[in-house]
Amino acid sequence: MRDTVEAIPTEVITIADAKRGDIGTTAERYATAVFDVLGFDAMTVNPYQGSDSVEPYIRDPSHGAFVLCKTSNPGSDDFQNLRGGDGAALWELVARRALTWNERSNVGLVVGATFPEELGRVRALAPDLPILIPGVGTQGGDAGESGRLGAAVDGTMAVINASRQVLYASSGPDWREAARREATALRDAMASAVGARSMAGMG
Amino acid sequence: MRDTVEAIPTEVITIADAKRGDIGTTAERYATAVFDVLGFDAMTVNPYQGSDSVEPYIRDPSHGAFVLCKTSNPGSDDFQNLRGGDGAALWELVARRALTWNERSNVGLVVGATFPEELGRVRALAPDLPILIPGVGTQGGDAGESGRLGAAVDGTMAVINASRQVLYASSGPDWREAARREATALRDAMASAVGARSMAGMG
């Protein structure tokens, strides 16, 4: 893992999708492992245990956390859609709380590409926060739509992730070309969608 | 880790307090790592992502999961106390859902000793489920009270965990005796409390 992180150019932000969530003292050790030992810039964090389980990952402004908000998987609705007395769902409460955690500009949110309506609403709630958007490709989310709904007004801050679509593009000897083809197609779809969003924001 | 698990007598149930939570395909790999590679019997699981993120850990009835319900840490209230339209908190929703996941009798809940009121209510909601109860000792929970509130009517099903109180009982050369002393005191407090609960249940 350390070798892989080292092989990534330093101008590229590395995010460990570790989805860790634990009490503060344990979270501190996870932060040390992921940031200091493995060398990642940021990681994904589960909010279920609340503020003190997130704080160790965002204490140092040179590192940061993407907090699970509305996840891409089918079971995402089971608890994240629980609505409180004011009608706001748990995922909205998480988004609002993440804004208060963002004192050092190092907090982002995770919203699945498979929930475009929620993605648009999280972007409206948190106009400037980075949103990590998994679920494109194998899970069924659309890269273009995710870019359009997930980007900030200036076209940035949507971090769209596709793993299996690229990693497993081919199991044959053409895997290099196949992976490159999938990655390029995704990049073009995102750039085009984000460009459209950016133009709309300027209008 | 594997050596440690192997050193534990087979009649003792081993629980990896890994608090994992991820989409189904990733959860399957975590289950393989923790149950098959490391040899644990059960593990703790974060419910935020819902049913498909828990299912891989409870598919095989010879292994099981303890689902985070009301955790022991200060930030526990931030999201777990969100109340839906029917007045039930998120942690109650998790407890009720865990009951539906318990088809193979291999689902438990995690409720912190630092929240005795919630512990009693989870026990009432789920009369027969094992409850893993961290937060005794360093975190401030009381072992006796946890046994009394957390045990089932027959005095079983409360799994009270103390880590730092025992591990760090002494940093001097007397650490063996100090750890034994703390562990024995905890065991006696729990046995006495659970015995009282069991007697009350018989009355």
Contacts between the chains, C-beta under 8 A, distances in Angstrom:
chain1	res1	chain2	res2	distance
A	19	B	20	7.7
A	19	B	21	5.7
A	19	B	22	5.3
A	19	B	46	7.9
A	20	B	19	7.7
A	21	B	19	5.7
A	21	B	21	6.5
A	21	B	46	5.2
A	21	B	48	7.5
A	21	B	68	8.0
A	22	B	19	5.2
A	23	B	71	7.2
A	23	B	72	6.8
A	23	B	73	4.2
A	23	B	139	7.9
A	24	B	73	6.5
A	24	B	74	8.0
A	24	B	75	8.0
A	46	B	19	7.9
A	46	B	21	5.2
A	46	B	46	5.2
A	46	B	48	5.4
A	47	B	48	6.9
A	47	B	78	7.7
A	47	B	79	6.0
A	48	B	21	7.5
A	48	B	46	5.4
A	48	B	47	6.9
A	48	B	48	4.6
A	48	B	68	6.0
A	48	B	71	7.5
A	48	B	79	6.2
A	48	B	80	7.0
A	49	B	68	7.3
A	49	B	71	5.0
A	49	B	73	5.7
A	49	B	75	5.7
A	49	B	76	6.3
A	49	B	80	8.0
A	50	B	73	7.0
A	50	B	74	7.5
A	50	B	75	2.5
A	50	B	76	5.8
A	50	B	77	6.7
A	50	B	78	3.2
A	50	B	79	5.9
A	50	B	80	7.3
A	51	B	74	7.7
A	51	B	75	4.1
A	51	B	78	5.6
A	52	B	73	5.6
A	52	B	74	5.3
A	52	B	75	4.1
A	53	B	73	6.5
A	53	B	75	5.6
A	54	B	75	7.7
A	68	B	21	8.0
A	68	B	48	6.0
A	68	B	49	7.3
A	71	B	23	7.2
A	71	B	48	7.5
A	71	B	49	5.0
A	72	B	23	6.8
A	73	B	23	4.2
A	73	B	24	6.5
A	73	B	49	5.7
A	73	B	50	7.0
A	73	B	52	5.6
A	73	B	53	6.5
A	74	B	24	8.0
A	74	B	50	7.5
A	74	B	51	7.7
A	74	B	52	5.3
A	75	B	24	8.0
A	75	B	49	5.7
A	75	B	50	2.5
A	75	B	51	4.1
A	75	B	52	4.1
A	75	B	53	5.6
A	75	B	54	7.7
A	76	B	49	6.3
A	76	B	50	5.8
A	77	B	50	6.7
A	78	B	47	7.7
A	78	B	50	3.2
A	78	B	51	5.6
A	78	B	97	6.6
A	79	B	47	6.0
A	79	B	48	6.2
A	79	B	50	5.9
A	79	B	90	6.4
A	79	B	93	6.5
A	79	B	94	6.7
A	79	B	97	7.7
A	80	B	48	6.9
A	80	B	49	8.0
A	80	B	50	7.4
A	82	B	82	6.2
A	82	B	84	5.0
A	82	B	90	5.8
A	82	B	93	6.1
A	83	B	84	6.1
A	83	B	85	6.5
A	84	B	82	5.0
A	84	B	83	6.1
A	84	B	84	6.8
A	85	B	83	6.5
A	85	B	85	7.5
A	90	B	79	6.4
A	90	B	82	5.7
A	90	B	90	6.7
A	93	B	79	6.5
A	93	B	82	6.1
A	94	B	79	6.7
A	97	B	78	6.6
A	97	B	79	7.7
A	139	B	23	7.9
